[in-house]
Amino acid sequence: MRAGGFVKLALLALIFILAIYVASQLLELNVESKLGNIFGRSPVFEVHPTKPPRYKCGLSKPCPEGHFAFKMASGAASVVGPKMCLEDNILMSGVKNNVGRGINIALVNGKTGELMSAESFDMWAGDVSPLTAFLKTIQDGTVVMMATFDDGATKLNDEARKLISDLGSTSISTLGFRDNWVFVGGKGIKTKSPFEQLIKNNAESNKYEGWPEVLEMEGCIPHKQD
């Protein structure tokens, strides 16, 4: 009986030790699992696609301080009119219904950027006299933006070309029938303007039947200084 009791006691002790070992292993696994959930889980960050910065008038880069941002386009054949934007304000466009066949002109205050006048002059079926009269009224310090639509040259005469040349244009002397032309100059400018593009009407290279491709131009115009 004494030996049997000893065996039973030893067996109970062994079972007790095994139970403690199993419990400790289970506890350790549970703690590791929780720690893994806390420290092992990768943080989830919500990813938002970054939008490219937008600059005034949709320019490719911002203008320095003391400059007006502008972007403009000539007309497309005889279908879509020209468009002029300055400092994120649309000055002339087909949507604004203030463009027309011929030469489109926007006059802007060189200090404030305020639109002073927006006119179009038909150089196909119209008369050049209203254009020359208008050009003669432009005051010193005025920024002058011009763009052709359809035909901007047929009725031009030497006087009108000279007046536009005095605003800083180089290409006005060769502007011809259905050429596309965009230009930014100014009254009282001392040098030729860097803001001018011309594409000739050429049957072999025209993008549209009878008309060259649209011209687009953008840049930064310095404010007029006192």
C-alpha positions in Angstrom: 0.0 0.0 0.0 2.8 2.3 0.8 4.4 1.7 -2.6 1.2 2.1 -4.4 0.5 5.4 -2.7 3.9 6.6 -3.7 3.3 5.8 -7.3 0.0 7.6 -7.3 1.6 10.6 -5.7 4.3 10.6 -8.3 1.8 10.3 -11.1 -0.3 13.2 -9.7 2.8 15.3 -9.4 3.8 14.5 -13.0 0.3 15.3 -14.2 0.4 18.6 -12.3 3.8 19.5 -13.8 2.6 18.6 -17.3 -0.5 20.8 -16.8 1.6 23.7 -15.7 3.9 23.3 -18.7 1.0 23.1 -21.2 -0.7 26.1 -19.6 2.5 28.1 -19.8 3.0 27.2 -23.5 -0.5 28.2 -24.3 -0.1 31.5 -22.5 3.2 32.2 -24.2 1.6 31.6 -27.6 -1.3 33.9 -26.8 1.0 36.7 -25.7 3.2 36.3 -28.8 0.1 36.4 -30.9 -1.1 39.6 -29.3 2.3 41.2 -29.5 2.5 40.1 -33.1 -0.8 41.8 -33.8 0.4 45.0 -32.1 3.9 45.2 -33.4 4.1 43.0 -36.4 1.1 44.3 -38.4 2.2 46.7 -41.1 0.5 50.1 -40.8 -2.0 50.8 -43.5 -1.8 54.3 -45.1 -4.4 55.6 -47.4 -2.7 56.5 -50.7 -4.1 59.5 -52.6 -2.7 60.2 -56.1 -1.0 63.5 -56.2 -2.4 66.1 -58.6 0.1 68.1 -60.6 0.1 71.7 -59.6 -2.1 74.0 -61.7 -0.8 77.4 -62.7 -2.7 80.5 -63.9 -4.2 80.0 -67.4 -2.9 76.4 -67.4 0.8 77.4 -67.9 3.4 74.7 -67.6 5.2 76.7 -64.8 4.4 79.7 -62.6 5.4 83.2 -63.5 7.8 85.2 -61.3 6.5 88.0 -59.2 5.7 91.1 -61.1 4.6 89.3 -64.2 1.2 88.5 -65.8 0.6 84.9 -66.8 -0.9 84.5 -70.3 -1.9 81.8 -72.7 -3.5 82.2 -76.1 -4.4 80.3 -79.2 -5.2 81.3 -82.8 -8.4 80.3 -84.5 -8.8 76.8 -86.0 -9.6 77.1 -89.7 -12.9 79.0 -89.9 -14.6 76.8 -87.2 -13.2 77.5 -83.8 -12.3 81.1 -82.7 -9.2 82.2 -80.9 -8.8 82.2 -77.2 -6.9 84.6 -74.9 -6.3 84.2 -71.1 -4.5 86.5 -68.8 -4.0 85.9 -65.1 -6.6 83.1 -65.2 -9.2 85.3 -66.8 -10.5 84.5 -70.2 -10.4 87.8 -72.2 -11.7 86.6 -75.6 -13.1 83.2 -76.8 -15.8 81.6 -78.7 -17.6 80.8 -75.4 -17.6 84.5 -74.5 -18.9 85.3 -78.0 -16.5 88.2 -78.4 -14.3 86.9 -81.3 -14.7 87.1 -85.0 -13.1 86.5 -88.4 -10.0 88.5 -89.0 -7.7 90.0 -86.3 -8.9 89.8 -82.7 -7.4 92.3 -80.3 -7.5 92.5 -76.5 -6.1 95.6 -74.8 -4.9 95.2 -71.2 -3.8 97.7 -68.6 0.0 97.2 -68.3 0.0 97.9 -64.5 -3.2 96.1 -63.3 -3.9 93.5 -65.9 -7.4 94.8 -66.3 -9.1 94.2 -69.7 -9.7 97.6 -71.3 -11.1 96.5 -74.7 -11.8 93.4 -76.8 -12.5 93.8 -80.5 -12.3 91.9 -83.8 -11.7 93.3 -87.2 -12.8 91.4 -90.4 -9.9 91.4 -92.8 -11.7 89.4 -95.5 -15.0 91.2 -96.1 -14.5 94.2 -93.9 -12.7 97.5 -94.1 -9.2 98.2 -92.7 -10.1 101.7 -91.6 -11.8 100.7 -88.3 -8.6 98.7 -87.5 -6.2 101.5 -88.1 -8.4 103.9 -86.2 -8.5 101.6 -83.3 -4.7 101.0 -83.3 -4.1 104.8 -83.2 -6.1 105.1 -79.9 -4.0 102.7 -77.9 -2.3 104.5 -75.0 1.3 104.0 -73.9 1.8 101.2 -71.3 -1.1 99.1 -72.8 -0.5 95.4 -73.3 -1.8 94.4 -76.8 -2.8 90.7 -77.5 -3.7 89.7 -81.0 -4.8 86.5 -82.7 -6.0 85.7 -86.2 -9.1 83.7 -87.1 -9.8 82.4 -90.6 -8.1 85.2 -92.6 -6.4 88.1 -90.9 -4.5 89.6 -93.8 -6.4 90.2 -97.0 -7.5 93.8 -96.2 -4.3 94.8 -94.3 -2.5 97.8 -95.8 0.9 99.2 -95.1 -0.4 101.7 -92.6 -2.0 99.0 -90.4 1.1 96.8 -90.7 3.3 99.7 -89.6 1.0 100.5 -86.6 1.2 96.8 -85.5 5.0 96.7 -86.1 5.3 99.7 -83.8 3.7 97.5 -81.0 6.7 95.1 -81.3 5.6 92.7 -84.0 8.2 91.3 -86.4 6.0 88.9 -88.4 3.2 91.4 -89.3 5.1 92.4 -92.5 4.8 88.9 -93.9 1.3 87.9 -92.6 -0.6 86.6 -95.5 -3.9 85.1 -96.5 -5.1 82.5 -94.0 -1.8 82.5 -92.1 -2.2 81.8 -88.4 -0.6 84.4 -86.1 -0.5 85.2 -82.4 1.2 88.1 -80.8 1.6 90.0 -77.6 3.2 93.5 -77.7 2.7 96.8 -76.1 2.3 100.5 -76.9 5.6 102.3 -76.3 7.7 99.1 -76.5 11.3 99.9 -77.3 12.3 96.5 -78.7 10.7 93.7 -80.7 8.4 91.5 -78.7 9.6 87.9 -77.8 5.9 86.8 -77.8 5.0 86.1 -81.4 4.4 83.1 -83.6 3.4 82.8 -87.2 2.6 79.7 -89.4 2.1 80.2 -93.1 -0.8 78.9 -95.1 0.7 76.2 -97.2 -1.3 73.6 -99.2 1.4 71.0 -98.7 1.7 71.3 -94.9 -1.7 72.6 -93.8 -3.3 70.6 -91.1 -6.8 71.5 -92.2 -8.0 71.8 -95.7 -7.1 75.4 -96.7 -5.7 76.4 -93.2 -2.6 75.7 -91.2 -2.6 74.2 -87.7 -3.6 76.1 -84.6 -0.9 78.2 -82.9 -0.6 78.2 -79.1 1.6 80.5 -77.0 2.2 81.1 -73.3 4.5 83.2 -71.2 5.0 85.8 -68.6 4.5 89.6 -69.3 6.4 92.0 -67.0 4.2 94.6 -65.3 4.6 98.1 -66.6 6.9 100.1 -64.3 6.4 103.7 -63.4 
